[in-house]
Amino acid sequence: MNGTMATKVEDEAGATVTRACRAVSDTAEQVFRALRELRVAAAEQVRLVRRAGREPATADLAALRPMLFGHLGALIAGIGFIAAPGLLSDAPWYLEWWQDGPSGAPVQLLRDLNPASSAFYDYTHWDWFAGPHSGAERTVCGPYVDYLCTDEYSLTLSVPVLVEGAFIGVAAADVLVRSFEGAVIPSLRRIPAPALLVNASGRVVASTTSRWLAGSVYRGAAGFTAHPCGDLPLRLVAAELPHAS
């Protein structure tokens, strides 16, 4: 292969990597778009209640349910608004969280939110809550086995919800890894070399090589290069093509 042809092959390979990174970003953006819509609605609901002269309660968050139900399916397996502790007048801790049920109808997630209970679910410790609370505009957590919600390998994406600059909670969504992988793997397969998608700690989200399967940890390898996927905490790692002489 002459130099001109080798350069063309390398350029085409680079273009497929760029397109794959864009596919990852676009897939995540579908979820973040829903979360931005949810946070606008949640913030507005809190404003409406306060303008009426009272503090929000759990019943007020029921107004979000048609929107939540409408976003379930396809990529999103669970979605909801998680209140900052102390936001609601009748429940110091609360999640307005819904997910796909076995029958296909939305099912509300119910957890023990009594701080005095030994089974108390302190959601503020989870990265998907702590990230937005600390000021992160977009947080992606996982993949991890979600024993609390889906019992499947999942990603949780989240954004902060603010009212007049004050943090009032988090809008978050669960995405099954198999669904996310199904959305991005066609683009990864177009890369003419082994490729995998990893999170910030190296946990594999999707892969086209049996060397690293989803859920395993990538710690770097000779001949592989990492590429950013926009501003997401995800990287596309692809093997370098051998240089043709």
Summary of the structure (lengths in Angstrom):
residues: 245
radius of gyration: 20.8
end to end distance: 6.0
largest distance: 76.3
contacts: 754
relative contact order: 0.16
helix: 35%
strand: 28%
